[in-house]
């Protein structure tokens, strides 16, 4: 752009619009300033400076305009027809004729030869504005825009844009550089185009949706008329549902509710939102297996053979299933009517560590009975509606898992496994465990009511089997409705049998091997059980056998070995690595102050070591190892007993004065709690203070009182099995737990020596040697 010489012109302020170069507009003169400027224009060769006034201030750039014509409007106001000539920067005010405001101005002329960039921006602006004007239905204005050749004039054409506000037009006037002005106008044009395209797309989609709905409605009406003319009434939805209801063996109350909904469906328009909701409800109610039942296999010997074939051990569960079959057989043979109401159903709860076969046992029970099997995982379920369904008032409502499982089973008497019932959670959405009370109560589940269906379902013939790892986290009200059967784990011999009969063949098949291509000796299986796993179940054992199978598959596939690949005990270290399980009882109890305790965790029975030490300092007790409140109380009681019986234990009266006792249970990252560590802590303290190490072959459990009584505890079978797995040879138990030893397998009882203790003195007599020298000599 080029600047010309200065000139002096009168100012006509503009408060509503902006006049740009090349624009021809009519200005109404209403203010005194405008009238004075009009009069002064005659003295300036018909020239005026048109300056926008924003918020009481003048713009820094105005437009030099020529007065083309002056006259009166029909309403009597004076008006001017002016043509914008060029931009001009405003200088200082100067005196002039009349009362008008005169200023010095410096006109700004556009460059004679526009830059290539300006030409490119002008072309793009024309294209965008052409699209905008076409969307607005003003294509003829796009033709006028195409007649402009000067890039500056193209940019100034944005001043005609009615959607551009006053401030934006002032900004356009004040932008002197042509390229910058074009970029500014182009950015506004792009925004307008995007907005118009979005509106057009929304309008088109709405129109298409309306047209499609109308078209579908007309087609449906035509289809209905055609079917009516042809006599094909099979398409009648209500008639189809009535046919399904006639075929279903529904109870009277459920049939009445379903027929009532069919009547509603007949009177309802297909365009109604409720139409699809009622049809979905009718689909569910008609697809349930009303009246359909599996025929139970009443042959007790065949059922026992199936259970024995699938599982080793677990005699209590097998016996309970056979009792259930025997009752049904007698009732059937003697013509006793089917039970209904209280006591009609069987609710079993299999409680035990992971990997003992609780869930797979449910499948075996279903196979033994000849029934369908369904499983529902309840671990982490928080919403009560998952059990009892959603109310039909909610969008997307559906029945609960019980109803869905019945439809999946297609019979009213399946074997129903509720997995991980001890891990059901509750929050603001409800308490699923409370919803299970009706499902698992034989006195109520013959009239179970799902919130979605709102009709009674008879669940009394369903054989429910719940599984859990521990009973402590099962709500008491729910636990009261369950018949608990404990699966405490397997002995080493049973694990070897399970590995030979079940686990190894499955892993051989998964590895792609033929049945005879991998041979594992019994000695190797025993070594895997004792050295590579120490668990109540068999999942870890199966993982190790899977590793062996994969190693064998690698050798066979690579041609390194000919089938069969034989694995004996000596080859395990090369195939499985160093045995991770170390029998450390002898090493840990070699020094005074360490005792071996027996505990029950969520993974089954286990051994834990209690360590004690004493040091000079402030008298008191320090406890570490992430102990719960019950174990902390046991430690306090153990210390009080030792202090009160110091003389009896052979301690000097001041042995614990001004000394601090520290009790620690290793594996501090694992929370520990429960009333079974009292005797272990007492033995550890007595061992420390007397200098006699606890026998390395002894494990113990039991709670102690301040008077030295040994109280009974739970989980005896799991604890004894854990002692046996850890190569302990003697177990100290409370005398009142003597009857619990009947649950321990006879083979395990034969390998262990049991000491039954009524008093702490009995515990210490069995755990501590008579004197350290004699024990050392014996060792």
C-alpha positions in Angstrom: 0.0 0.0 0.0 1.1 3.6 -0.6 0.3 6.7 1.5 -0.7 9.9 -0.3 -0.3 13.5 0.9 -2.3 14.8 3.8 -5.6 16.6 3.5 -8.1 18.3 5.7 -11.6 17.0 5.8 -14.8 17.3 7.9 -15.7 14.2 10.0 -19.1 12.5 9.8 -19.3 10.1 12.8 -21.0 6.7 12.2 -22.5 5.0 15.3 -24.3 2.0 13.7 -22.6 1.0 10.5 -19.2 1.1 8.7 -18.6 2.4 5.2 -15.7 0.7 3.4 -14.1 1.7 0.1 -16.1 0.9 -3.0 -19.4 0.9 -1.0 -22.3 3.1 -2.0 -24.7 3.8 0.9 -27.3 6.3 2.0 -26.7 8.0 5.3 -29.5 9.6 7.3 -28.3 12.8 9.0 -29.9 12.9 12.4 -27.3 14.3 14.8 -26.0 17.9 14.8 -22.4 16.6 14.1 -23.7 14.8 10.9 -25.6 17.9 9.7 -22.6 20.1 10.3 -20.3 17.7 8.4 -22.8 17.6 5.5 -22.7 21.4 5.3 -18.9 21.5 5.5 -18.5 19.0 2.7 -19.2 21.7 0.1 -16.1 23.5 1.2 -14.0 20.3 0.8 -14.9 19.6 -2.8 -17.8 17.2 -1.8 -15.5 15.0 0.4 -16.2 13.7 3.9 -14.3 11.5 6.3 -16.6 8.7 7.6 -15.4 7.5 11.0 -17.0 4.8 13.1 -17.5 5.7 16.7 -17.3 2.7 19.1 -18.1 3.2 22.8 -17.7 7.0 22.6 -14.3 6.9 20.8 -13.4 7.3 17.2 -11.7 4.5 15.2 -8.1 5.2 14.2 -9.0 4.7 10.5 -11.8 6.2 8.5 -13.1 6.2 4.9 -12.7 9.1 2.5 -16.1 9.3 0.8 -17.5 11.5 -2.0 -21.0 12.9 -1.7 -23.0 11.7 -4.8 -26.3 13.2 -3.9 -28.1 15.1 -1.0 -31.8 15.4 -0.4 -34.7 14.8 1.9 -36.2 11.4 2.8 -40.0 10.8 2.8 -40.0 11.2 6.6 -38.4 14.7 6.3 -34.9 13.8 7.5 -31.9 14.9 5.4 -29.8 12.2 3.8 -26.6 11.8 1.8 -25.7 9.3 -0.9 -22.0 8.7 -0.5 -19.4 6.5 -2.2 -16.4 5.1 -0.3 -13.2 6.0 -2.0 -10.2 4.9 0.2 -9.0 4.4 3.7 -7.3 7.3 5.5 -5.5 7.5 8.8 -6.7 10.2 11.1 -4.4 13.0 12.3 -4.8 16.0 14.5 -7.9 18.3 14.5 -7.7 21.6 12.7 -9.9 24.7 12.6 -12.4 24.9 9.7 -15.6 26.3 8.5 -18.8 26.0 10.4 -19.3 23.8 13.5 -18.0 20.6 11.9 -15.0 18.7 13.2 -12.1 19.1 10.8 -9.1 16.8 10.9 -5.9 16.1 9.0 -6.1 12.8 7.2 -3.5 10.7 5.3 -5.2 8.7 2.6 -4.0 5.1 2.1 -4.0 3.7 -1.4 -3.9 -0.1 -2.2 -0.8 -1.5 -4.0 -1.1 -1.3 -7.7 0.2 -4.9 -8.1 -1.2 -7.2 -5.5 1.1 -10.0 -4.2 0.6 -13.7 -5.2 -0.4 -14.5 -1.6 -3.2 -11.9 -1.8 -4.4 -13.3 -5.1 -4.5 -16.8 -3.6 -6.4 -15.7 -0.5 -8.9 -13.7 -2.6 -9.6 -16.9 -4.7 -10.1 -19.0 -1.6 -12.4 -16.3 0.0 -14.5 -16.2 -3.2 -14.9 -20.0 -3.1 -15.9 -20.1 0.6 -18.3 -17.2 0.2 -19.8 -18.9 -2.8 -20.6 -22.0 -0.7 -22.0 -19.8 2.1 -24.3 -17.9 -0.2 -25.5 -21.1 -1.9 -26.4 -22.6 1.5 -28.3 -19.3 2.3 -30.1 -19.4 -1.1 -28.4 -16.2 -2.4 -26.4 -17.6 -5.3 -26.8 -14.3 -7.3 -24.8 -12.4 -4.8 -22.0 -14.9 -5.3 -21.9 -13.9 -9.0 -21.5 -10.3 -8.0 -18.6 -11.3 -5.8 -17.0 -13.0 -8.7 -16.9 -9.7 -10.6 -14.4 -8.2 -8.2 -10.8 -8.5 -9.3 -8.9 -6.4 -6.8 -8.0 -8.4 -3.6 -8.6 -5.4 -1.4 -12.0 -4.9 -2.8 -12.7 -8.6 -2.3 -11.8 -8.4 1.3 -13.9 -5.2 1.8 -17.0 -7.0 0.4 -17.3 -8.6 3.8 -18.7 -5.2 4.9 -22.0 -6.1 3.2 -22.2 -9.3 5.4 -25.3 -8.8 7.6 -24.1 -11.4 10.2 -20.9 -9.5 10.8 -21.2 -7.3 13.9 -20.2 -3.6 14.1 -17.0 -4.3 16.0 -15.8 -6.8 13.4 -16.5 -4.4 10.6 -14.5 -1.7 12.4 -11.7 -4.2 12.8 -11.9 -4.9 9.0 -11.7 -1.1 8.3 -8.7 -0.7 10.6 -6.7 -3.6 8.9 -4.6 -1.7 6.3 -2.6 -4.6 5.0 -4.5 -6.4 2.2 -3.2 -9.9 3.1 -4.1 -9.5 6.7 -7.5 -8.2 5.8 -8.2 -11.2 3.5 -7.1 -13.7 6.2 -9.4 -12.0 8.6 -12.4 -12.1 6.3 -11.5 -15.7 5.2 -11.5 -16.9 8.9 -15.0 -15.4 9.4 -16.2 -17.0 6.2 -14.9 -20.4 7.2 -16.7 -20.2 10.6 -19.9 -19.2 8.9 -19.6 -22.1 6.4 -19.0 -24.7 9.2 -22.0 -23.4 11.1 -24.3 -23.5 8.1 -23.1 -27.0 7.1 -23.8 -28.3 10.6 -27.3 -26.8 10.5 -27.9 -28.2 7.1 -26.7 -31.7 8.2 -29.0 -31.6 11.3 -31.9 -30.5 9.2 -31.3 -33.1 6.6 -31.0 -35.9 9.2 -34.2 -34.7 11.0 -36.0 -34.6 7.6 -34.8 -38.0 6.6 -35.8 -39.5 10.0 -39.3 -38.1 9.6 -39.6 -39.3 6.1 -38.3 -42.7 7.0 -40.8 -43.1 9.9 -43.6 -42.0 7.6 -42.5 -44.3 4.9 -42.2 -47.3 7.3 -45.6 -46.5 8.7 -47.2 -46.5 5.3 -45.4 -49.7 4.3 -46.6 -51.5 7.5 -50.1 -50.4 6.8 -49.9 -51.6 3.2 -48.3 -54.9 4.4 -51.1 -55.4 6.9 -53.7 -54.7 4.2 -52.0 -57.2 1.8 -51.9 -59.9 4.4 -55.5 -59.3 5.2 -56.5 -59.6 1.5 -54.5 -62.9 1.2 -55.9 -64.3 4.4 -52.5 -64.6 6.0 -53.2 -63.7 9.6 -50.0 -65.4 11.0 -48.4 -62.0 11.3 -50.7 -61.0 14.1 -48.4 -60.4 17.0 -51.0 -60.8 19.7 -52.3 -64.1 18.2 -48.7 -65.4 18.1 -48.3 -64.6 21.8 -51.6 -66.3 22.7 -50.4 -69.4 20.9 -47.2 -69.4 22.9 -49.2 -69.0 26.1 -51.5 -71.9 25.2 -48.4 -74.1 24.7 -46.7 -73.1 28.0 -47.6 -74.9 31.2 -47.9 -71.8 33.3 -49.3 -71.5 36.7 -52.7 -69.7 36.7 -51.4 -66.5 38.2 -48.6 -66.2 35.7 -51.0 -67.0 32.8 -53.4 -64.4 33.9 -50.7 -61.7 34.1 -49.4 -62.7 30.6 -52.9 -62.6 29.0 -53.5 -59.2 30.6 -50.3 -57.9 28.9 -51.4 -59.5 25.5 -54.7 -57.6 25.8 -52.8 -54.4 26.4 -50.6 -55.1 23.4 -53.6 -55.5 21.1 -55.0 -52.1 22.1 -51.7 -50.4 21.8 -50.3 -48.6 18.8 -47.0 -49.9 17.4 -45.7 -46.3 17.5 -46.1 -46.3 21.3 -42.8 -46.6 23.3 -44.5 -49.2 25.6 -45.2 -51.5 22.6 -41.6 -52.8 22.5 -41.4 -53.0 26.3 -44.6 -55.2 26.5 -43.3 -57.4 23.7 -39.9 -57.8 25.5 -41.7 -58.8 28.7 -43.9 -61.3 26.9 -40.8 -62.8 25.2 -39.3 -63.4 28.6 -42.4 -64.8 30.2 -43.1 -67.2 27.3 -39.4 -68.4 26.9 -39.1 -69.5 30.5 -39.2 -73.4 30.9 -42.7 -73.6 32.5 -43.4 -77.2 33.4 -40.3 -78.6 31.7 -38.1 -80.7 34.0 -35.2 -83.1 33.5 -35.7 -86.7 34.5 -33.5 -87.5 37.5 -31.1 -90.5 37.2 -32.4 -92.4 40.2 -29.7 -95.2 40.0 -27.6 -94.6 43.1 -24.8 -96.8 41.9 -24.5 -95.1 38.6 -24.5 -91.7 40.2 -21.8 -92.8 42.6 -19.7 -94.0 39.7 -20.0 -90.7 38.0 -18.9 -88.8 41.1 -16.0 -91.1 41.7 -14.9 -90.9 38.1 -14.8 -87.1 38.2 -13.4 -86.5 41.6 -11.1 -88.2 44.0 -12.0 -88.0 47.7 -14.7 -85.5 48.7 -16.7 -88.2 50.4 -19.0 -85.9 52.4 -20.3 -84.1 49.3 -20.8 -87.3 47.4 -22.7 -88.8 50.3 -25.0 -85.8 50.5 -25.8 -86.0 46.8 -26.6 -89.7 47.1 -28.8 -88.9 50.1 -30.7 -86.4 48.0 -31.2 -89.0 45.2 -32.3 -91.7 47.7 -35.0 -89.4 49.1 -36.3 -88.7 45.6 -36.2 -92.4 44.7 -38.2 -93.4 47.7 -40.8 -90.6 47.2 -41.2 -91.6 43.6 -41.5 -95.3 44.2 -44.0 -94.9 47.1 -46.1 -92.4 45.3 -45.5 -89.5 47.6 -46.6 -86.2 46.1 -43.9 -83.8 45.1 -42.9 -81.6 48.0 -43.7 -77.9 47.8 -43.0 -75.2 50.2 -40.7 -75.5 53.2 -37.8 -78.0 52.9 -38.6 -78.9 49.2 -35.2 -77.7 47.9 -31.6 -78.6 48.7 -29.2 -75.7 49.4 -25.6 -76.9 49.7 -22.6 -74.6 50.4 -19.2 -76.0 49.5 -16.6 -74.1 51.6 -12.9 -74.6 51.1 -9.7 -73.1 49.8 -9.2 -72.3 46.1 -8.5 -75.2 43.8 -10.1 -78.0 45.7 -12.8 -78.5 43.0 -15.9 -76.8 44.3 -17.2 -75.4 41.0 -16.3 -78.5 39.0 -18.0 -80.6 41.6 -21.2 -78.8 40.7 -20.9 -80.0 37.1 -20.3 -83.6 38.3 -23.4 -83.4 40.4 -25.4 -82.3 37.5 -24.0 -85.1 35.3 -24.7 -87.6 38.1 -28.3 -86.5 38.4 -28.9 -86.2 34.7 -29.7 -82.5 35.0 -28.7 -79.3 33.2 -25.9 -77.3 34.8 -25.8 -73.5 35.0 -23.3 -71.3 36.9 -23.5 -67.7 38.1 -20.4 -65.9 39.4 -21.3 -63.6 42.2 -17.8 -62.3 43.1 -17.9 -58.5 43.2 -21.6 -58.2 42.4 -22.9 -55.0 44.1 -26.2 -54.4 42.5 -29.3 -56.1 44.0 -31.0 -55.9 40.6 -28.4 -58.5 39.4 -30.2 -61.0 41.5 -33.8 -59.9 41.5 -34.0 -57.9 38.2 -34.9 -54.3 37.4 -38.3 -52.8 37.8 -40.0 -52.4 34.4 -40.2 -48.7 34.9 -36.5 -48.4 34.0 -35.3 -48.1 30.5 -33.4 -51.2 29.5 -34.8 -53.2 32.4 -34.2 -57.0 32.3 -34.6 -59.9 34.7 -32.0 -60.9 37.2 -29.5 -63.6 36.9 -31.7 -66.3 38.4 -34.3 -65.9 35.7 -31.7 -65.6 33.0 -30.1 -68.8 34.2 -33.4 -70.7 34.2 -34.0 -69.7 30.6 -30.5 -70.8 29.7 -31.1 -74.2 31.5 -34.4 -74.7 29.7 -35.7 -76.7 32.7 -37.1 -75.8 36.1 -34.9 -78.2 38.0 -31.2 -77.6 37.0 -28.2 -77.8 39.2 -27.5 -74.1 39.9 -23.9 -73.2 41.1 -23.7 -69.8 42.8 -19.9 -69.2 42.7 -18.0 -67.0 45.3 -21.0 -66.3 47.5 -18.6 -65.1 50.2 -17.4 -62.2 47.9 -20.8 -60.5 47.3 -20.4 -56.8 48.0 -23.0 -54.1 48.9 -23.2 -50.4 48.4 -25.8 -47.7 47.7 -27.3 -49.8 44.9 -28.5 -52.5 47.4 -27.3 -55.6 49.1 -27.2 -58.6 46.8 -26.7 -61.0 49.7 -30.0 -59.9 51.2 -31.7 -60.6 47.8 -30.2 -64.1 47.9 -32.1 -64.8 51.2 -35.3 -65.5 49.3 -33.5 -67.5 46.6 -31.7 -69.8 49.0 -34.4 -70.3 51.6 -36.4 -73.5 51.1 -39.3 -72.0 52.9 -39.6 -69.2 50.4 -38.1 -70.0 47.1 -41.2 -71.8 45.8 -42.7 -68.3 45.3 -39.6 -66.4 44.2 -40.6 -63.1 42.6 -38.3 -61.3 40.1 -38.8 -57.5 40.0 -39.0 -57.5 36.2 -41.4 -60.4 35.7 -43.6 -59.7 38.8 -44.9 -63.3 38.8 -44.1 -66.2 41.2 -41.4 -68.7 40.1 -41.0 -72.1 41.8 -37.3 -72.6 42.5 -38.0 -75.5 45.0 -36.8 -78.1 42.5 -33.5 -76.4 41.7 -30.5 -77.9 43.4 -28.6 -74.9 44.5 -24.8 -75.3 45.3 -23.1 -72.2 46.7 -19.3 -72.0 46.8 -17.1 -70.0 49.1 -13.5 -69.8 50.4 -14.4 -68.8 53.9 -17.6 -68.7 55.9 -16.6 -65.7 58.0 -17.5 -63.2 55.2 -20.9 -64.8 54.4 -23.7 -62.7 56.1 -25.0 -64.7 59.1 -28.6 -64.6 57.9 -27.5 -66.1 54.5 -25.2 -68.6 56.2 -28.2 -69.8 58.3 -30.0 -71.0 55.2 -27.1 -73.0 53.8 -26.1 -76.6 54.5 -22.3 -76.1 54.8 -20.0 -78.9 53.6 -16.3 -78.3 54.0 -13.7 -79.2 51.5 -10.5 -78.7 53.5 -8.0 -79.9 50.9 -6.2 -83.0 49.8 -3.4 -85.1 51.2 -0.2 -85.6 49.2 -1.3 -89.1 48.2 -4.7 -87.8 47.0 -2.9 -85.1 45.0 -0.8 -87.7 43.3 -3.9 -89.7 42.5 -5.7 -86.6 41.1 -2.7 -85.7 39.1 -2.5 -89.2 37.6 -6.2 -89.6 36.9 -7.3 -86.0 35.9 -4.8 -83.3 35.7 -2.0 -84.9 33.7 -4.3 -86.3 30.9 -5.9 -82.8 30.6 -2.5 -81.0 30.3 -1.2 -83.6 27.8 -4.2 -82.9 25.6 -3.8 -79.1 25.9 -0.1 -79.5 24.9 -1.1 -81.3 21.7 0.4 -84.6 22.8 -1.0 -88.0 22.3 -1.9 -90.0 25.5 1.2 -92.2 25.4 3.8 -89.5 24.5 4.4 -88.3 28.1 5.1 -90.6 31.0 5.5 -89.2 34.5 6.5 -91.6 37.2 4.8 -91.7 40.6 8.0 -90.7 42.2 8.1 -87.6 40.0 4.5 -86.7 40.8 5.2 -87.1 44.5 8.3 -84.9 44.2 6.2 -82.2 42.3 3.6 -82.3 45.0 6.0 -82.0 47.9 8.7 -79.8 46.4 6.9 -77.5 44.0 3.5 -76.9 45.6 2.3 -76.4 49.1 -1.4 -75.7 48.7 -4.7 -77.1 49.8 -6.0 -77.4 46.2 -4.4 -78.6 43.0 -4.3 -75.5 40.8 -0.6 -75.0 41.4 0.0 -78.7 40.8 -1.8 -78.5 37.5 0.3 -75.5 36.4 3.5 -77.5 37.1 2.2 -80.5 35.2 1.3 -78.1 32.3 4.9 -76.9 32.3 6.1 -80.5 32.1 3.7 -81.2 29.2 4.9 -78.1 27.3 8.5 -79.1 27.9 7.8 -82.6 26.5 5.8 -81.1 23.5 8.9 -78.9 22.7 11.2 -81.9 22.7 8.8 -84.0 20.5 8.1 -81.1 18.1 11.8 -80.3 17.7 12.9 -83.9 17.2 15.0 -83.8 20.3 13.4 -86.8 21.9 11.3 -89.7 20.6 8.0 -90.4 22.2 7.3 -91.3 24.9 9.1 -88.7 26.9 9.7 -90.1 30.4 10.0 -87.8 33.4 11.3 -89.1 36.7 12.2 -87.4 39.9 15.8 -86.7 38.9 14.7 -84.8 35.8 12.4 -82.3 37.6 15.1 -79.8 38.5 16.2 -79.5 34.9 12.6 -79.1 33.7 10.9 -77.1 36.5 13.9 -75.4 38.0 14.8 -75.2 41.7 12.0 -76.4 44.1 10.4 -73.2 45.5 9.0 -74.9 48.6 11.5 -75.3 51.4 10.7 -77.2 54.7 12.2 -74.6 57.1 10.7 -75.6 60.4 13.9 -77.2 61.7 16.0 -74.2 60.7 13.7 -71.6 62.0 13.2 -73.3 65.4 16.8 -74.1 66.0 17.2 -71.1 68.3 15.1 -70.3 71.4 12.2 -67.9 70.9 10.7 -69.3 67.7 7.5 -71.5 67.7 5.7 -73.1 64.8 1.9 -72.3 64.7 -0.9 -73.6 62.5 -3.4 -71.3 60.9 -6.2 -71.2 58.3 -6.2 -68.6 55.5 -8.3 -68.0 52.5 -6.0 -70.4 50.6 -6.4 -73.2 53.1 -4.2 -74.3 56.1 -0.7 -73.0 56.5 2.1 -72.9 59.0 3.4 -69.6 60.5 6.3 -68.9 62.8 6.1 -66.7 65.8 9.4 -65.1 66.9 10.1 -63.5 70.3 13.0 -61.5 71.6 13.7 -59.4 74.7 15.8 -56.3 75.2 16.7 -53.7 77.7 14.4 -50.7 77.7 11.0 -49.5 78.8 8.9 -52.4 79.9 6.1 -53.3 77.5 5.3 -55.3 74.4 6.0 -54.5 70.7 4.0 -56.4 68.0 4.8 -56.5 64.3 3.7 -58.5 61.3 0.4 -56.8 60.5 -1.6 -58.5 63.3 -5.3 -58.1 63.8 -7.0 -57.1 67.0 -7.6 -60.7 68.2 -3.9 -61.7 67.7 -2.8 -58.6 69.6 -5.0 -59.6 72.5 -3.5 -63.2 72.3 0.0 -61.7 72.6 -1.0 -59.6 75.6 -2.5 -62.7 77.3 0.6 -64.8 76.5 3.0 -62.3 78.0 0.8 -61.9 81.1 0.7 -65.7 81.6 4.5 -66.0 81.3 5.0 -63.1 83.8 2.6 -64.5 86.3 4.1 -68.0 86.1 7.8 -67.0 85.9 8.7 -69.0 89.0 7.0 -72.1 87.6 8.9 -71.7 84.3 12.2 -71.5 86.1 12.6 -67.7 85.6 14.0 -65.3 88.1 11.4 -62.9 89.5 13.1 -59.9 87.8 13.7 -61.6 84.5 11.3 -59.2 82.7 11.9 -56.0 84.8 13.1 -53.1 82.8 13.0 -55.2 79.7 10.9 -54.9 76.5 9.4 -57.9 74.7 9.1 -58.0 70.9 6.8 -60.5 69.2 7.0 -60.8 65.4 5.1 -62.9 62.9 7.0 -62.9 59.6 5.4 -62.3 56.2 4.4 -58.8 57.4 2.7 -58.0 54.1 0.0 -60.6 54.8 -2.7 -59.5 57.3 -3.1 -62.1 60.1 -5.9 -62.4 62.6 -7.9 -65.1 64.4 -8.1 -66.8 67.9 -5.7 -69.6 67.4 -2.2 -68.2 68.0 -2.3 -67.9 71.8 -0.5 -71.2 72.6 2.1 -70.5 69.9 3.0 -67.1 71.3 3.1 -68.5 74.8 5.5 -71.3 73.7 7.7 -68.8 71.9 8.0 -66.5 75.0 8.7 -69.5 77.3 11.3 -70.8 74.9 13.0 -67.4 74.8 13.1 -66.9 78.5 14.1 -70.4 79.4 16.7 -70.8 76.6 15.1 -74.0 75.4 14.3 -74.1 71.6 10.9 -75.4 70.6 11.0 -78.9 69.1 11.4 -78.5 65.3 8.9 -81.3 64.6 6.1 -79.7 66.5 3.3 -77.5 65.2 0.5 -76.1 67.5 -2.8 -74.3 67.5 -5.1 -73.2 70.3 -6.1 -70.1 72.3 -5.0 -69.5 75.8 -6.7 -67.8 78.8 -5.1 -65.8 81.6 -5.5 -68.9 83.9 -3.6 -71.0 81.3 -6.6 -72.9 79.9 -6.3 -74.0 76.3 -9.5 -73.2 74.4 -10.7 -75.0 71.2 -10.4 -73.5 67.8 -11.7 -74.2 64.3 -10.2 -75.5 61.1 -8.5 -78.5 62.6 -8.5 -80.6 59.5 -7.0 -77.8 57.4 -4.3 -77.1 60.0 -3.4 -80.8 60.4 -3.1 -81.2 56.6 -0.9 -78.1 56.5 1.3 -79.6 59.2 1.5 -82.8 57.2 2.5 -80.9 54.1 5.2 -79.1 56.0 6.8 -82.4 57.3 5.9 -81.8 60.9 5.6 -85.0 62.9 3.8 -83.8 66.0 0.7 -81.6 66.4 -0.5 -80.0 69.7 -4.2 -79.4 69.7 -6.8 -78.3 72.4 -8.2 -81.4 74.2 -11.7 -80.2 73.3 -10.9 -80.6 69.6 -10.2 -84.3 69.9 -13.4 -85.2 68.1 -12.4 -83.1 65.1 -9.6 -85.5 64.4 -12.2 -87.9 63.0 -12.4 -85.6 59.9 -8.7 -86.0 59.2 -7.8 -88.7 56.7 -6.7 -91.9 58.4 -3.5 -92.0 56.4 -2.5 -88.6 57.7 -3.4 -89.5 61.3 -1.2 -92.5 61.1 1.9 -90.4 60.2 1.4 -87.8 63.0 1.6 -87.8 66.7 -1.1 -85.7 68.4 -0.8 -84.1 71.8 -4.1 -83.0 73.4 -3.7 -80.1 75.8 -6.1 -78.8 78.5 -3.6 -76.4 80.0 -0.6 -74.4 78.8 1.6 -76.6 81.0 0.7 -79.5 78.7 1.6 -77.4 75.6 5.0 -76.5 77.1 5.7 -80.1 78.2 5.2 -81.3 74.6 6.8 -78.4 72.8 10.0 -77.8 75.0 12.6 -80.4 75.9 13.3 -81.2 79.5 16.6 -79.3 79.3 18.7 -77.8 76.6 21.7 -80.0 77.1 19.6 -83.2 76.9 18.0 -82.0 73.7 21.3 -81.0 72.2 22.7 -84.4 73.0 19.7 -86.1 71.5 20.0 -84.0 68.4 
